[in-house]
Amino acid sequence: MCRHSRLQRQVLSLYRELLRAGHGKPGAESRVRAEFRQHARLPRSDVLRIEYLYRRGRRQLQLLRSGHATAMGAFVSTRGPTEESPGAGAPGTPPDEGDGPRRPLDSMGVPKTAPDGR
């Protein structure tokens, strides 16, 4: 059996901590399992994506531990990507009506910033 890398150990530790923090909160344990299962096939070489997801998981852990969280929900798309009308935004959001400039997203879904900081 091979030894796990430091990042792999951190991710496994985060998984256990999230399961413990979510114990007794409706939907939390199943959501944690589903989220980790969804990203389990990421290649080991995609370190930036793994670190991003790890940091996001740490923030969710802090929220679960804060005491204010009573349950853990999930945003679920009710329509597939082929069923959406052209130009439609994210599920549940109104269509873009020209309410201001939109910034493009990078491959991780984070808004890109222009060189001038805007």
Number of C-alpha atoms within 10 A of each C-alpha: 3 4 7 10 9 9 14 13 12 14 20 14 12 17 20 13 15 22 18 15 19 23 14 12 13 13 15 22 19 12 16 19 13 12 15 15 10 10 12 11 8 11 10 12 8 9 12 11 16 19 14 12 17 17 14 11 19 17 12 15 19 13 14 21 16 11 9 8 12 15 14 17 10 9 7 8 10 9 9 8 12 7 8 12 9 8 8 13 12 11 15 11 8 9 12 11 6 7 6 7 6 9 12 12 11 10 9 10 8 10 12 13 12 9 6 5 6 7
